[in-house]
Amino acid sequence: MDMTTDTPSTTTVWLGILAALAAMALYAANFVASRYSIQSGLSAYDLNALRYTTAGLVLLPLLIRNYGIRKLAGIGWGWGRGLPLAWLAG
């Protein structure tokens, strides 16, 4: 019985290590930036607004590429479903 295993290439392993280090660096920088921001006068609400606005702007090109402008603008969905949801959600 021949048991062949697929071993990842060296490039894939280094790419994984690099991605893990980048994720750890971003996670650690978040704590440093949050502490500095709180000490310089920003509130928790300001930090949340900055965090979610930045994430939204970073991910917006990916969303547009996957769904397209017409679908995101509601042309494909129709306003009949979106407006009551927005009104009820506040």
Phi, psi and omega in degrees: 000121183266115180257095178266136178244143177273110177267137181292150179287163180298323179297319180294319179296314180294325177295320177295318178295318179297319178295320179294318178294322178295319179295319179294320180295317178295320179296317179291320179296332178298318179294318180296314180294321179295316180296315179298319182293319178296319180291334181267006170113000178279145179270173178297327178293320177296318180296318178295319178298316178295317183296311184285328176293316179297314179298320179295319180290325178291321184271351181300316178299324177295319179295317179294319180296321183279328185246335180087159183292318184298318181289322179290330180284353179091004181293323179282334183267323186091148182282346183298330179267331185281321183294314177298324177295315178295323181290318181286331180284340179097000000 
